[in-house]
Amino acid sequence: MKIFNKMWVIALLLFVFMAGHGHAVNANGLLPDTATTGSSANESLANNLETSYGNSGITNREEVNGKEAPKIIKVKIAPNHRTMKVGAKKPFTANVIGKGKINRSVTWSVEGGDVNGIITPKNINKKAIYEAPACIQEGLENDIVTIIATSVADSTKSGEARVELKGVQCSTTSTTTTTSTTTTNASSTTTTSSTTTTTNASSTTTTTTTTTTTTTTVAAGPQPVDLGLAGTYAILAKSGISTTGTTLVTGDIGVSPIDSTAITGFGLIMDASNEFSTSSLVTGKIYAADYAPPTPANMTTAVSNMETAFTDAAGRTSPDFTELGAGDISGMTLVPGLYKWGTGVLITSGVTLSGGANDVWIFQIAQDLTVSNSAIVNLSGGAQAKNIFWQVSGQATLGTTADFKGIILSQTLISLNTGAVMNGRALAQTAVTLIANTIVTEPN
């Protein structure tokens, strides 16, 4: 009886213990088949874990039914270093290491892109074939390429393998192009020289190609007047050049056959060579017929060329326009061409010469040219003062603060009044007079 009581107590205690730990007890107070029950419970827990985390990419340690979630720890590539010849193919394997049931897929890449080789995944991305480039790119540090395998489940985890390439360097090409353009009045010639240097591991090849292109553009208007040696002077006169007040001349000035005594107001300073003199008012040199050789002969030639240029301009035939505005061209816009007047020409407010850089204007004026105070000769479309010729049989007068462009070929006097500005040349067969603050600049 005592034995029976003890067994009953033990059974009761066992029943209470098992019930407290979640184990089932049958109607007879006995435990069911523990092997079967334990296996079923374990399978259920594993299935729940796999369903919840097997392919989710969860990397932090979360508790699921009291168990740790799957986690990616690191990615390793085998081999992690190898030497390859350019153009060769070699396999690599990625191993994703982690805890629990994890997704072991990876994505493959080559640092620097396809120029450093191509990686092709195999076997559900765990293996890949790396094909080295045909040549080694210039600037690739130590000729080493890095292959990368990144976990699909956790993109923060990746592994690397280093491939040291052996073979030829890729060709490097540098090209230097030089272009020069020479422009004349009617055409332009462009010469382009291109030098290409190609370098690889075994040789350097340099190729130079020169291309010359000549483009002919027919200038509008007549042929320009040839000034000869006279075209090297900003002011040239036969009987004298005088100034009062402050004048600024850019370019050379000269007189002949009169001597240097006819150049007044400039404060001449004789050069040690005695061939020319200078002045604080002139940016250039001053020449006269009485200076040391070769100046006298040069001055004779320059004056002769000036007279020939005047005759050339006056003798041009078949004018494009005659007696335009009855001599008053104020406010007009004039295209390139040959213009002729049997009278004088007056510009009271301004006139515009519109044309290209090589276009030419010749104005044949039988009497005086008068540019009123503050009147302006405007240039547009690229027109240049060096291509504008004012042939004046009488006197040319530029009023106070007038702004004038072009080359005056005058048979008599050229007079520039106070503050007048001239971009051109004053070539007179008698004298040129300048009054205070006059600026004369020879054209480019």
C-alpha positions in Angstrom: 0.0 0.0 0.0 2.8 2.3 0.8 4.4 1.5 -2.5 1.2 2.3 -4.3 0.8 5.6 -2.6 4.4 6.6 -3.5 3.8 5.8 -7.2 0.6 7.8 -7.2 2.4 10.8 -5.8 5.2 10.5 -8.4 2.7 10.3 -11.2 0.9 13.4 -9.9 4.1 15.4 -9.7 5.1 14.3 -13.2 1.7 15.4 -14.6 2.0 18.8 -13.0 5.6 19.2 -14.4 4.7 18.3 -17.9 1.6 20.4 -18.0 3.6 23.5 -16.8 6.0 23.1 -19.8 3.4 22.9 -22.5 3.4 19.1 -23.1 0.1 17.4 -23.7 -1.2 14.6 -21.4 -3.8 12.1 -22.6 -7.0 11.2 -20.9 -5.3 8.5 -18.9 -2.9 11.0 -17.5 -0.1 9.6 -19.6 2.3 11.3 -22.0 1.8 10.8 -25.7 4.5 9.4 -28.0 7.3 11.9 -27.3 9.4 10.9 -30.3 6.6 11.6 -32.7 5.4 14.8 -30.9 8.9 16.2 -30.6 9.7 15.6 -34.3 6.5 17.3 -35.4 7.1 20.3 -33.2 10.6 20.8 -34.4 9.5 20.5 -38.1 6.8 23.1 -37.5 9.3 25.5 -36.0 11.8 25.1 -38.8 9.1 25.5 -41.4 8.0 28.7 -39.8 11.5 30.1 -39.7 12.2 29.2 -43.3 8.9 30.7 -44.4 9.5 33.9 -42.5 13.2 34.4 -43.1 14.7 32.0 -45.6 14.7 34.4 -48.5 14.0 37.7 -46.8 17.6 39.1 -46.5 17.1 39.9 -42.8 20.6 40.5 -41.4 19.9 41.7 -37.8 19.4 39.3 -35.0 15.7 39.1 -34.3 14.0 36.5 -32.1 11.4 34.3 -33.8 9.6 31.9 -31.4 12.6 32.2 -29.2 15.2 31.5 -32.0 17.6 33.9 -33.8 16.7 35.1 -37.4 19.0 34.2 -40.4 21.9 36.6 -40.8 24.5 37.3 -43.6 27.9 37.6 -42.0 30.3 38.0 -45.0 31.0 37.1 -48.6 34.2 35.5 -49.7 35.5 34.9 -53.3 37.7 32.0 -54.1 40.4 32.5 -55.3 40.8 36.0 -53.8 43.9 36.7 -55.9 45.2 35.4 -59.2 47.4 36.4 -62.1 45.9 36.3 -65.6 47.0 37.1 -69.1 45.0 39.6 -71.1 42.2 37.9 -73.0 42.2 34.8 -70.7 39.1 33.4 -68.9 39.1 32.0 -65.3 36.3 30.9 -62.9 35.6 32.4 -59.5 33.3 31.2 -56.7 31.4 33.3 -54.2 30.6 31.9 -50.7 28.0 33.7 -48.7 28.6 33.0 -45.0 25.8 33.5 -42.4 23.6 32.0 -39.7 20.4 30.2 -40.3 18.8 29.4 -43.6 20.0 32.3 -45.8 19.8 33.3 -49.5 23.3 32.6 -50.9 22.9 34.3 -54.3 25.2 37.1 -55.3 25.6 39.7 -58.0 28.9 40.0 -59.8 30.7 43.1 -61.1 34.1 44.4 -62.2 35.4 47.7 -60.8 35.8 50.2 -63.6 33.3 48.5 -65.9 33.6 46.4 -69.0 36.9 48.1 -70.1 38.5 46.1 -67.3 37.0 42.8 -68.2 33.7 41.0 -68.3 32.2 38.8 -65.5 29.5 36.2 -66.5 27.5 34.5 -63.7 27.1 30.7 -63.6 25.3 28.2 -61.4 22.7 30.5 -59.8 25.2 33.3 -59.5 27.4 31.5 -57.0 30.0 30.9 -59.7 31.2 33.2 -62.5 33.6 33.3 -65.4 35.9 36.4 -65.6 37.2 37.3 -69.0 40.2 39.6 -68.9 40.3 42.6 -71.3 42.3 42.4 -74.5 44.7 45.0 -73.2 45.5 46.9 -70.0 43.9 50.3 -69.7 46.2 53.3 -69.3 46.1 54.5 -65.7 45.0 51.1 -64.1 46.9 51.2 -60.8 49.5 48.4 -60.7 47.6 46.7 -63.5 45.2 45.2 -61.0 41.5 44.6 -61.5 39.0 44.1 -58.7 36.1 41.6 -59.0 33.2 42.1 -56.6 30.5 39.7 -55.4 27.6 41.4 -53.5 25.0 39.5 -51.5 21.5 39.6 -52.9 20.0 39.4 -49.5 22.2 42.1 -47.9 23.8 44.6 -50.3 26.1 45.9 -47.5 28.0 42.6 -47.6 30.4 41.9 -50.5 33.6 40.2 -51.2 36.5 41.1 -53.5 39.1 39.2 -55.5 42.2 40.9 -57.1 43.3 40.0 -60.6 46.8 41.1 -61.7 46.8 41.4 -65.5 49.8 40.6 -67.6 50.2 41.7 -71.2 50.2 44.7 -73.5 49.0 48.2 -72.6 46.1 49.6 -74.6 47.1 52.1 -77.3 47.0 55.8 -76.4 46.3 58.3 -79.0 46.9 62.1 -78.8 46.0 64.5 -81.6 47.4 68.1 -82.0 45.7 70.3 -84.5 47.1 73.6 -85.7 45.1 75.9 -87.9 46.4 79.1 -89.6 44.4 81.4 -91.8 45.8 83.9 -94.2 43.4 86.5 -95.5 43.8 88.8 -98.5 41.4 91.3 -99.9 39.6 88.7 -102.1 40.4 85.3 -100.6 41.5 83.4 -97.5 43.7 80.4 -97.2 43.3 78.1 -94.2 46.0 75.5 -93.4 45.2 72.8 -90.9 48.0 70.5 -89.6 47.0 67.5 -87.5 49.5 65.4 -85.7 48.3 62.1 -84.2 50.6 60.0 -81.9 49.6 56.4 -81.1 51.5 54.6 -78.4 51.3 50.9 -77.3 53.7 48.7 -75.4 56.0 48.1 -78.4 56.0 51.1 -80.6 55.1 54.7 -81.1 53.6 55.9 -84.4 53.3 59.6 -85.3 51.3 60.7 -88.3 51.1 64.3 -89.5 48.4 65.4 -91.9 48.3 68.8 -93.5 45.3 70.2 -95.3 45.2 73.5 -97.1 41.9 75.0 -98.1 41.6 78.2 -100.1 38.3 80.0 -100.1 37.9 82.8 -102.6 35.4 85.5 -101.7 34.8 88.2 -104.3 34.9 91.5 -102.5 32.1 93.9 -103.3 33.0 97.2 -104.8 35.9 98.3 -107.0 39.5 97.1 -106.6 41.3 99.0 -103.8 43.6 101.8 -104.5 47.3 100.9 -104.3 49.0 103.5 -102.0 52.5 102.1 -102.4 55.0 103.6 -99.9 52.4 106.3 -99.1 50.4 103.7 -97.3 53.0 103.5 -94.5 52.2 107.1 -93.3 49.3 108.3 -91.1 50.0 111.9 -92.4 51.9 112.7 -95.6 52.1 116.2 -97.2 54.2 118.1 -99.7 54.2 121.6 -98.2 53.9 121.1 -94.5 52.2 119.6 -91.4 51.2 121.9 -88.5 49.5 121.4 -85.1 48.3 123.7 -82.4 47.5 122.5 -78.9 47.5 118.9 -77.9 47.4 116.5 -80.8 47.9 112.7 -80.8 49.0 110.9 -84.0 49.5 107.1 -84.1 51.7 106.2 -87.1 54.5 107.9 -89.0 54.3 111.3 -90.6 56.4 113.0 -93.3 56.9 115.9 -95.6 58.6 116.2 -99.0 59.8 118.1 -101.0 59.5 120.7 -98.2 62.1 120.2 -95.4 61.6 119.7 -91.7 61.1 123.4 -91.0 57.5 122.9 -92.3 56.7 120.5 -89.5 55.5 122.9 -86.8 54.0 122.5 -83.3 55.4 119.0 -82.7 58.6 119.8 -80.8 60.8 117.6 -82.9 63.6 115.7 -81.3 66.3 114.5 -83.8 67.4 110.9 -83.6 71.1 110.2 -83.4 71.0 108.7 -86.9 69.6 112.0 -88.3 67.3 109.8 -90.4 64.1 110.7 -88.5 62.9 112.7 -85.5 60.4 112.0 -82.7 57.8 113.9 -80.8 55.7 113.4 -77.7 52.6 114.0 -79.9 53.4 111.2 -82.3 53.5 107.5 -81.7 55.8 106.7 -84.6 58.6 108.4 -86.5 58.8 111.8 -88.3 60.5 112.1 -91.7 61.5 115.0 -93.8 63.3 115.6 -97.1 66.3 117.2 -95.5 67.1 114.3 -93.1 70.0 111.9 -93.6 69.8 109.2 -96.3 67.9 107.0 -97.1 65.1 109.3 -95.9 65.1 111.8 -98.8 64.8 109.1 -101.5 62.1 107.3 -99.5 60.2 110.5 -99.1 60.3 111.2 -102.8 59.0 107.7 -103.5 56.2 108.0 -101.0 55.0 111.4 -102.4 55.1 110.0 -105.9 53.1 107.0 -104.8 50.6 109.3 -103.2 50.1 111.3 -106.4 49.7 108.1 -108.4 47.1 106.8 -106.0 45.2 110.1 -106.4 45.3 109.8 -110.1 44.2 106.1 -109.9 41.2 106.9 -107.7 40.1 109.9 -109.8 40.4 107.9 -113.0 38.2 105.0 -112.2 35.3 104.7 -114.7 31.8 103.2 -114.7 30.7 104.5 -111.3 27.9 102.6 -109.5 26.4 105.9 -108.2 26.6 109.4 -109.6 25.6 112.7 -108.0 23.9 110.8 -105.1 21.9 113.2 -102.9 23.1 116.1 -105.0 26.3 115.9 -102.9 24.6 115.7 -99.5 24.9 112.1 -98.2 23.8 112.9 -94.6 21.8 110.1 -93.0 22.4 107.7 -95.9 23.6 104.1 -95.7 26.1 103.4 -98.6 26.9 100.0 -99.9 30.4 99.2 -101.4 31.0 100.7 -104.8 32.3 103.6 -106.9 30.6 106.9 -106.2 31.1 110.0 -108.4 30.1 113.7 -107.9 30.8 116.7 -110.1 30.3 118.9 -107.0 31.4 118.8 -103.4 30.2 116.3 -100.8 28.6 117.3 -97.5 28.0 115.2 -94.4 26.1 117.2 -91.8 25.0 114.6 -89.2 26.4 111.3 -90.2 26.6 108.6 -92.9 26.9 104.8 -92.6 29.1 102.6 -94.8 27.7 99.0 -94.7 29.6 96.1 -96.1 32.1 93.3 -95.4 35.6 93.3 -94.2 37.1 93.1 -97.7 34.6 95.4 -99.5 35.8 98.6 -101.0 34.4 102.2 -101.4 35.8 104.9 -103.6 34.4 108.4 -103.5 35.3 110.6 -106.5 34.7 114.2 -105.3 35.3 117.0 -107.9 35.3 119.8 -105.3 35.4 120.0 -101.5 34.6 117.3 -98.8 33.0 118.9 -95.8 32.3 116.9 -92.6 30.3 119.1 -90.3 30.8 119.5 -86.5 30.1 116.3 -84.6 29.2 114.4 -87.8 30.1 110.7 -87.8 31.1 108.3 -90.5 29.8 105.0 -89.2 31.0 101.5 -90.3 28.8 98.4 -90.1 28.9 94.8 -91.2 32.7 94.6 -90.7 33.6 97.4 -93.1 37.2 98.6 -92.5 38.6 102.1 -92.8 41.6 100.8 -94.8 39.3 100.0 -97.7 37.6 103.4 -97.9 39.1 106.0 -100.3 38.0 109.6 -100.4 39.5 111.2 -103.5 39.0 115.0 -103.1 40.1 117.4 -105.8 39.4 120.4 -103.5 39.9 120.8 -99.8 38.9 118.3 -97.1 37.6 119.7 -93.8 36.7 117.8 -90.7 34.6 119.9 -88.3 35.0 120.1 -84.5 34.6 116.7 -82.8 33.8 115.1 -86.2 34.5 111.3 -86.3 35.8 110.3 -89.6 36.9 106.9 -91.2 38.9 106.3 -94.4 41.8 107.5 -96.4 41.7 111.0 -97.8 43.6 111.6 -101.0 43.4 115.4 -101.3 44.8 117.5 -104.2 45.0 120.5 -101.8 44.6 121.0 -98.0 43.3 118.6 -95.4 42.2 120.4 -92.2 41.2 118.7 -88.9 39.5 121.1 -86.4 39.4 120.9 -82.6 38.6 117.5 -81.2 38.2 115.8 -84.6 39.0 112.1 -84.7 40.2 110.3 -87.8 40.7 106.6 -88.3 42.5 106.5 -91.6 45.3 108.5 -93.4 45.6 112.1 -94.4 47.5 112.2 -97.7 47.7 115.8 -99.0 49.4 117.3 -102.1 49.7 120.6 -100.2 49.4 120.8 -96.4 47.8 119.1 -93.4 46.7 121.3 -90.4 45.7 119.9 -87.0 44.0 121.9 -84.3 44.0 121.1 -80.6 42.9 117.6 -79.4 42.9 116.1 -82.9 43.5 112.4 -83.0 44.7 110.7 -86.1 45.2 106.9 -86.1 46.3 104.9 -89.1 44.0 102.0 -89.9 45.0 98.4 -89.2 
